[in-house]
Amino acid sequence: MSDRPSVLFVCVHNAGRSQMAAAYLDHLAAGRIEVRSAGSAPAETINPAAVAVMAEEGIDMAESRPKLLTVDSVQDSDVIITMGCGDACPVFPGKSYRDWVLEDPAGQGIDAVRPIRDEIRRRVEELIAELTGADR
């Protein structure tokens, strides 16, 4: 069992919001937090606009792939952050559940996805500070 906190980001397709959040958390936490992402109905590929706006931040998501949400991924996480997946996420006692209401980047261009990315970064920075006790 890891002594690092673990976070699971969940959205329906695991192709945009949850992937950007996981990429930011992995990048900004620098190994201090275990990171997972999944979707209740994963897409075939990651949203290309999400890949492009994260590349602007120096974060490469080109090789990322949507993953199916499993009971194990929820059970193995301390914090579960949902992003529009509704009731698809199993609930276990002792876990911290949060819902981040964010616009869906699906079908949107880069200019529309940038503000979503920026809001995700802001929330991820707050999450890192909360989980590690670090001031960011």
Beta strands, then each sheet from edge to edge (+ up, - down):
strand 1: 6-11
strand 2: 34-39
strand 3: 79-82
strand 4: 96-99
sheet 1: 2+ 1+ 3+ 4+
end
